């Protein structure tokens, strides 16, 4: 990817909701504000999610246990690039349909309403 393409892609992500997973299994969900050459990411309105400790097996029991992630509101955070494992853009189906409709209308030379 060329530098201009990379810049355009990063610009398109501004203010979108990102899910950033770190090496210590935490997940941050917040709005993307900026990044730098060290791959640090700044998110606003961020929630931090942690996986709970693994449940202990009850002797002789094969009971299934569901685990809930615990969360807390963090606000503005900097996620160090060296600890980032995965970055995902959170988009809802309705947002993706809108993009598809605009792309299809653009191909036909029409504008979708």
C-alpha positions as a printed Julia matrix, in Angstrom:
113×3 Matrix{Float64}:
   0.0     0.0     0.0
   1.38    3.39   -0.97
   1.76    6.17    1.58
  -1.12    8.23    0.14
  -3.42    5.19    0.19
  -2.46    4.45    3.79
  -3.15    8.06    4.8
  -6.53    8.0     3.05
  -7.42    4.74    4.8
  -6.45    6.09    8.23
  -8.4     9.29    7.55
 -11.47    7.2     6.7
 -11.22    5.55   10.13
 -11.31    8.82   12.08
 -14.17    8.88   14.62
 -15.16    5.29   13.81
 -15.54    2.79   16.63
 -12.54    0.47   16.88
 -12.05   -2.68   18.92
  -8.39   -2.95   19.93
  -7.2    -6.2    21.56
  -3.91   -6.16   23.49
  -1.41   -8.89   24.33
  -2.74   -9.13   27.91
  -6.22  -10.08   26.54
  -7.8    -6.71   27.29
 -10.07   -5.19   24.69
 -10.64   -1.45   24.25
 -13.73   -0.2    22.46
 -13.71    3.49   21.55
 -13.65    6.14   18.83
 -10.42    6.36   16.84
  -8.82    9.8    17.14
  -5.21    9.44   15.96
  -2.11    7.3    15.64
   1.61    7.9    15.29
   4.67    6.33   13.67
   5.11    4.0    16.68
   1.61    2.59   16.03
   0.22    3.98   19.29
  -3.52    4.57   19.04
  -5.62    7.18   20.82
  -9.26    6.31   21.44
 -11.94    8.51   23.03
 -15.09    7.5    24.9
 -13.4     4.18   25.57
 -14.54    1.15   27.5
 -12.02   -1.45   28.68
 -13.12   -5.09   28.77
 -11.28   -7.83   30.65
 -11.81  -11.55   30.54
 -12.66  -12.98   33.96
 -10.44  -15.6    35.59
 -11.11  -19.11   34.27
 -13.77  -20.94   36.32
 -12.67  -23.8    38.57
 -14.05  -27.21   37.64
 -16.46  -28.7    40.14
 -15.46  -32.28   40.95
 -17.36  -34.66   38.7
 -19.43  -31.9    37.15
 -19.64  -31.2    33.45
 -21.73  -28.08   33.97
 -21.26  -25.36   31.37
 -20.43  -21.93   32.72
 -20.83  -18.74   30.72
 -18.24  -16.04   31.31
 -19.12  -12.37   31.17
 -16.49   -9.82   30.37
 -16.09   -7.17   33.03
 -15.91   -3.61   31.77
 -15.18   -0.1    32.94
 -15.36    3.31   31.34
 -11.89    4.78   30.67
 -12.57    7.89   28.55
  -9.53    9.03   26.55
  -6.82    6.34   26.32
  -3.51    5.73   24.56
  -2.95    2.1    23.58
   0.78    1.48   23.06
   1.46    0.04   19.61
   3.86   -2.6    20.91
   1.02   -4.27   22.85
  -1.64   -4.23   20.13
  -2.58   -7.67   18.85
  -5.64   -6.91   16.74
  -7.62   -3.9    15.53
 -11.17   -4.25   14.25
 -13.56   -1.64   12.89
 -16.98   -2.03   14.45
 -19.64   -1.56   11.8
 -23.26   -2.5    12.01
 -25.07   -4.26    9.2
 -27.06   -1.11    8.46
 -23.82    0.85    7.94
 -22.45   -1.8     5.6
 -25.71   -1.87    3.58
 -25.48    1.91    3.18
 -21.99    1.59    1.72
 -23.1    -1.14   -0.65
 -26.09    0.95   -1.8
 -23.91    3.98   -2.47
 -21.34    1.86   -4.33
 -24.03    0.21   -6.44
 -25.71    3.56   -7.19
 -22.32    5.03   -8.1
 -21.72    2.25  -10.58
 -25.08    2.94  -12.23
 -24.52    6.67  -12.2
 -27.51    7.15   -9.91
 -27.88    8.38   -6.38
 -29.69    6.18   -3.89
 -32.21    7.89   -1.64
